[in-house]
Structure formats: C-alpha cells, structure tokens
C-alpha cells in the first residue's frame, strides 16, 4: 500500500510538471509569435547642423540600440550625418524624434530630413552600426 501511495504521488507530480511545461511553452510561443507578427517600418534620414566632431554617430548608435532600432549611420563629405532606420513604428518614431530634436550633447541640429516611412517584411540589418 505504501508503494501505491508513492507511485500515485510521483504520477501526480509528473502530471503537474507536464502541465507547467505545456503552459510555459504556450505563453512563450504566443509572445514569440506576436513579436514575429509586429509590423516593421523603415526610413532613411539626413541630419544637418553641427553633427560631426561631436560624437553624434556614437550617441545615435547608443540610442538606436536602446530602442531596438536597426540600421546604420555615417558622416557625409558635406558635414551631415546620413543613415537608415528599421524598427516597429513606435521605436522608429521615437528614434526620428531623437534625431530631429536631441542628438548628442554637443550637437546643434538645424534640420533632419526623413524619407517617407515604408512597411518592410523583414529586417535588412542585424543591429545598428556606425559606418566609418
């Protein structure tokens, strides 16, 4: 009889473990599918003003990584910073606002120009990088 009690207890514990694992995988699966279904957007940008020699690209990369925005930026020969952004709409718009209104601590942004935002199916970039 004691053996039967232990067997029943082991069976019940195993069932609970299986249920917990199943529920956990369902929750995790739902989160992943909602991330996969998030619509992505892209745009290019060019920022004018005092944006070279003030660590603008470094701070742009830091801000993009904090927001989960992918793409790149680079200095241009005419003293601007140009690049591309890819992200869901909310972080993309937050990054655009940062580029237009904040920038690096010592930058002086005169203007920021953005291409029309377009929907994309997949990311083109693995992360945000500075092109030197």
N, C-alpha and C positions, 0 to 999 in steps of 0.2 A: 504494500500500500504506500509506503514512503517513496518507493521508486516511481510509482504512478504520479504522486504529487509533484516530485521533481520534474518528471517528464512534462506534465501539464504546465508547470511554471516556465520551463525552458521554451515550450511551444508558444506560450503567451508572450514571452519576452521577444522571441524571434518575430512573431507577428507584428508587435509594436515597432520593432526596428524596421521591418519591411515597410510598414505604413509611413513611418517618419521619412525613410529614404525616398519613397514614392512622392510624398507631398513636397519634400525639399526639391526633388528633381522637377516637379511640375512648376513650382514657383520660380525656380531658376530658369527653366525653359521659357516661361512666359516673359520674364524680364529680358532674356536674350532676344526673343522674337520681337518684342516691342522696340528694342534698340535697333534690330535689323530693319524694322519697318519705318523707322524715323526718316522722314524726307530730308535729303541733303540738298544744299544750295552752294553755289559758287559765284564769285565775282573777282575782278581784278581791281587794283587800286593804284593810285599815284598820289603821294603826299608832297606838297610844296611848302617852302619856307626854310627855316634853319633846321634841317633834319639830317645833315651829315656832320660828323665830328662831335656829335652829342649823344652817342650810344643809342640812337633811335632804333636801329635794326635789332640790337641786343634786347632792348625793352619790348620791342614788337614781338620777338620770338618768345620772350618770357610770358607776355600777356596772352599770346595765342595758345601756348601750351597750358596755361592756367584755365583757359576757356574750352580747351579741347578742339581748337581750330587748327586745321592742317593747311599747308601751302608753303609759300616762300616769300622772301623779300630781298631786295638788292639795292645798292646805290646806283644811280644813273650818272652819266657824264655831265648832265645839266643841273646837278645838285639836288635832285629829288630822290625819293625812295619809292620804288615800284614793287608790286608783288601780286600774288593771288591768294585767295582765301577759299576754304571749303569747310562747311560745317552745317549742322541743323540751323534753322532760321534764327532762333533766339541768340545762340552764341555768335553767329555770323554778324547779326545786327549790333551786338554788344562790342564786337571787335571793330566794326566800322565806326561806331561812336568813339571808341578809344583812339583810333587813328585820326579822326577828324577833330577831336576836342581835347585830348590829353597828351598822348605821346610820351617821350622820355622827359625826365625832369628839366633838362636844359634846352629842349627843343622849343621852337617857335613856329607853330603850324599856321600857315597862311590860308591854305586850302587843301582839301582832299577830294579827289575825283574818283568815283567808283563806276565800273561798268554796270549795266543792268544785272540784277541778281537773276540767275537761271537755275532751274532744277537740274540735278545730276543724279544718275543712278547709283554710282559708286564713287568712293574717294579715288583721286588720282595720285595722292601723296600719302606717305605713311605717317608723316609728322610735319611740323612747321620747321623750316630751316632758313638760315641766312646764307645767301649766295654771295661769295666774296669775289 
